[in-house]
């Protein structure tokens, strides 16, 4: 059950768009719609930004969007703002001999 | 508004058992469709899902931790608990309790730091 693979870092200037990838296998990302993305600011609890691949919880701006192709999910942040600078984690439902949840290693997003 | 609050010792000795409780307020732990989970984060590192439990008592565990971890639920107290046995320094982390639906943590507690040290 290795963690889902995310790039350790990503960056963009204010107003630009940035995409963060999350690669798994057919036993997790590729096999289910239950892929989520969380934002975490330093010293704070994570906050759900995207669930079921592309759905946004109430209150999350539409600048945040999610997608999936095969075993790779992606989070795109459009119109980057300073407050978007944070760590981002993907997660997925996973099944080997039993069901569980697996997280990605996290991506530090820097707004230049 | 649903609130989750972790509680338990902040310091545990190596080889002993780490025990944490999550108290749920503003909603019922017996809510259909909600699973109750624990997620941890070692200092400076990423998130790790540990286990989840349904009000019926059905449990799910991360395979690599299953032999050392027990999650349980007490619907009468609106609480659920985590026990991690035979802890080492690698179990030092901020432990979060969360409310899950379909493998997604919609609500999070503030987290509690547990340090394993003699």
Interface residues (C-beta under 8 A of the other chain):
Chain A: X1 X3 X32 X34 X36 X38 X40 X45 X46 X47 X48 X51 X52 X57 X89 X91 X92 X93 X96 X97 X98 X99 X100 X101 X102 X103 X104 X105 X106
Chain B: X37 X39 X46 X47 X48 X49 X52 X60 X61 X62 X63 X64 X96 X100 X102 X103 X104 X105 X106 X108 X109 X110 X111
